[in-house]
Amino acid sequence: MGASIWGVQRPGQLPLIVGPVGATTVTIGATDTTCFTPASAIIAPFRGSWSYTVNVSGVVTEGAATGTTLVWKLKNAAGTTLDTYTTEPTYLVNTGILYVAFTLVSTASATLYWPSGDTPIITAVSATHNATLSAYARAVFQWNEVN
């Protein structure tokens, strides 16, 4: 581990908690649908190499006919996919109510997140038929220093 000017006491930062876009339910369709995005860029606490994790949780409801896949993506502001998570397809059932909880991880960078930051986007795709993300879902962004 590299030397740190902070010693053993580093300044902490509370996680950023973001609700679904529009603070309402989100209909996930057959193309990338934006589910979560912060109101402004997230910026690393100080200079260095950083990545962030996003813990996503919420309820997804399926219609009378369910989609064949439900794929979640973490993208940067430019639209580049940084990480993906695929919901177990056997959990997707007609008129199903599914609790989802998963973690997405950004790439590490010494320049992308400091000093101007990035505005990440979490999207989802439900192949074949739409799904609905609950308005009570949340994405929790947490910084990780990379040495």
CORHU-V165828 format. One record per pair of residues at least 12 apart in sequence whose ideal C-beta (glycine too) atoms are under 10 Angstrom apart, sorted by the first residue. I is the first residue (numbers start at 0). J is the second residue. If there is no record, write none. Layout:
<<I:J> <I:J>>
This chain:
<<0:144> <0:146> <1:47> <1:48> <1:144> <1:146> <2:146> <3:47> <3:144> <3:146> <4:45> <5:45> <5:144> <9:44> <9:45> <9:144> <10:44> <10:45> <11:44> <11:142> <12:42> <12:43> <12:44> <12:45> <12:141> <12:142> <13:141> <14:51> <14:52> <14:53> <14:54> <14:138> <14:139> <14:140> <14:141> <14:142> <15:37> <15:38> <15:41> <15:51> <15:53> <15:138> <15:139> <15:140> <15:141> <15:142> <16:37> <16:54> <16:137> <16:138> <16:139> <16:140> <17:34> <17:35> <17:36> <17:37> <17:38> <17:41> <17:53> <17:55> <17:119> <17:121> <17:136> <17:137> <17:138> <17:139> <17:140> <18:34> <18:35> <18:57> <18:134> <18:135> <18:136> <18:137> <18:138> <19:33> <19:34> <19:35> <19:36> <19:57> <19:121> <19:132> <19:133> <19:134> <19:135> <19:136> <19:137> <19:138> <20:32> <20:33> <20:34> <20:35> <20:36> <20:120> <20:121> <20:132> <21:33> <21:134> <22:134> <23:132> <23:133> <23:134> <24:58> <24:60> <24:131> <24:132> <24:133> <24:134> <24:135> <24:136> <25:57> <25:59> <25:122> <25:123> <25:130> <25:131> <25:132> <25:133> <25:134> <25:136> <26:62> <26:125> <26:129> <26:130> <26:131> <26:132> <27:59> <27:66> <27:69> <27:70> <27:71> <27:122> <27:123> <27:124> <27:125> <27:128> <27:129> <27:130> <27:131> <27:132> <28:66> <28:123> <28:124> <28:125> <28:126> <28:128> <28:129> <28:130> <29:66> <29:124> <29:125> <29:126> <29:127> <29:128> <29:129> <30:122> <30:124> <30:125> <30:126> <31:70> <31:72> <31:74> <31:78> <31:80> <31:120> <31:122> <31:123> <31:124> <32:121> <32:122> <32:123> <32:124> <32:125> <32:129> <32:130> <32:132> <33:74> <33:120> <33:121> <33:122> <33:123> <34:55> <34:57> <34:59> <34:71> <34:72> <34:120> <34:121> <34:122> <34:123> <34:132> <34:136> <34:138> <35:53> <35:55> <35:57> <35:71> <35:73> <35:119> <35:120> <35:121> <35:122> <35:123> <35:132> <35:136> <35:137> <35:138> <35:139> <35:140> <36:74> <36:76> <36:118> <36:119> <36:120> <36:121> <36:122> <36:138> <37:116> <37:117> <37:118> <37:119> <37:120> <37:121> <37:138> <37:140> <38:118> <39:116> <39:118> <40:76> <40:112> <40:115> <40:116> <40:117> <40:118> <40:119> <41:105> <41:112> <41:116> <41:117> <41:118> <41:119> <41:140> <41:142> <42:112> <42:113> <42:114> <42:115> <42:116> <42:117> <42:142> <43:108> <43:109> <43:111> <43:112> <43:113> <43:114> <43:116> <43:117> <43:142> <43:143> <43:144> <44:112> <44:113> <44:142> <44:144> <45:113> <45:114> <45:142> <45:144> <46:109> <46:110> <46:112> <46:113> <46:114> <47:109> <47:112> <47:113> <47:144> <47:145> <47:146> <48:107> <48:108> <48:109> <48:110> <48:112> <48:113> <48:143> <48:144> <48:145> <48:146> <49:105> <49:106> <49:107> <49:108> <49:109> <49:110> <49:111> <49:112> <49:113> <49:142> <49:143> <49:144> <49:145> <50:81> <50:104> <50:105> <50:106> <50:107> <50:108> <50:111> <50:112> <50:142> <50:143> <50:144> <50:145> <51:73> <51:81> <51:103> <51:104> <51:105> <51:106> <51:107> <51:112> <51:117> <51:119> <51:140> <51:141> <51:142> <51:143> <52:73> <52:82> <52:102> <52:103> <52:104> <52:105> <52:139> <52:140> <52:141> <52:142> <52:143> <53:71> <53:73> <53:81> <53:82> <53:84> <53:101> <53:102> <53:103> <53:104> <53:105> <53:119> <53:121> <53:138> <53:139> <53:140> <53:141> <54:100> <54:101> <54:102> <54:103> <54:137> <54:138> <54:139> <54:140> <54:141> <55:71> <55:73> <55:84> <55:99> <55:100> <55:101> <55:102> <55:103> <55:121> <55:123> <55:132> <55:136> <55:137> <55:138> <55:139> <56:98> <56:99> <56:100> <56:101> <56:102> <56:133> <56:135> <56:136> <56:137> <56:138> <56:139> <57:97> <57:98> <57:99> <57:100> <57:132> <57:133> <57:134> <57:135> <57:136> <57:137> <57:138> <58:96> <58:97> <58:98> <58:99> <58:131> <58:132> <58:133> <58:134> <58:135> <58:136> <59:86> <59:90> <59:91> <59:95> <59:96> <59:97> <59:98> <59:99> <59:123> <59:125> <59:130> <59:131> <59:132> <59:133> <59:136> <60:94> <60:95> <60:96> <60:97> <60:129> <60:130> <60:131> <60:132> <60:133> <61:90> <61:91> <61:92> <61:93> <61:94> <61:95> <61:96> <61:97> <61:125> <61:128> <61:129> <61:130> <61:131> <62:93> <62:94> <62:95> <62:125> <62:128> <62:129> <62:130> <62:131> <63:93> <63:94> <63:128> <64:93> <64:94> <64:127> <64:128> <64:129> <65:88> <65:90> <65:91> <65:92> <65:93> <65:94> <65:95> <65:97> <65:125> <65:127> <65:128> <65:129> <65:130> <66:86> <66:88> <66:91> <66:124> <66:125> <66:126> <66:127> <66:128> <66:129> <66:130> <67:88> <67:91> <67:125> <67:126> <67:127> <67:128> <68:85> <68:86> <68:88> <68:91> <68:124> <68:125> <68:126> <68:127> <69:84> <69:85> <69:86> <69:87> <69:88> <69:90> <69:91> <69:97> <69:99> <69:123> <69:124> <69:125> <69:126> <69:130> <69:132> <70:83> <70:84> <70:85> <70:86> <70:122> <70:123> <70:124> <70:125> <70:126> <71:83> <71:84> <71:85> <71:86> <71:99> <71:101> <71:103> <71:121> <71:122> <71:123> <71:124> <71:132> <71:138> <72:84> <72:85> <72:103> <72:120> <72:121> <72:122> <72:123> <72:124> <73:102> <73:103> <73:104> <73:105> <73:106> <73:119> <73:120> <73:121> <73:122> <73:138> <74:103> <74:105> <74:117> <74:118> <74:119> <74:120> <74:121> <74:122> <75:105> <75:106> <75:108> <75:111> <75:112> <75:117> <75:118> <75:119> <75:120> <76:111> <76:116> <76:117> <76:118> <76:119> <76:120> <77:111> <77:117> <77:118> <77:120> <78:120> <78:122> <79:106> <80:120> <80:122> <81:103> <81:104> <81:105> <81:106> <81:111> <81:117> <81:119> <81:120> <82:101> <82:102> <82:103> <82:104> <82:105> <82:106> <82:121> <83:103> <83:122> <83:124> <84:99> <84:101> <84:102> <84:103> <84:104> <84:121> <84:123> <85:101> <85:124> <86:99> <86:101> <86:123> <86:125> <86:130> <87:99> <88:126> <91:125> <91:126> <91:127> <91:128> <91:130> <93:128> <95:130> <96:131> <96:133> <97:130> <98:133> <98:136> <99:123> <99:132> <99:133> <99:136> <102:139> <102:141> <103:119> <103:121> <103:138> <103:140> <104:143> <105:117> <105:119> <105:140> <105:142> <105:143> <106:145> <107:143> <107:144> <107:145> <107:146> <108:145> <109:145> <112:142> <119:138> <119:140> <121:138> <121:140>>
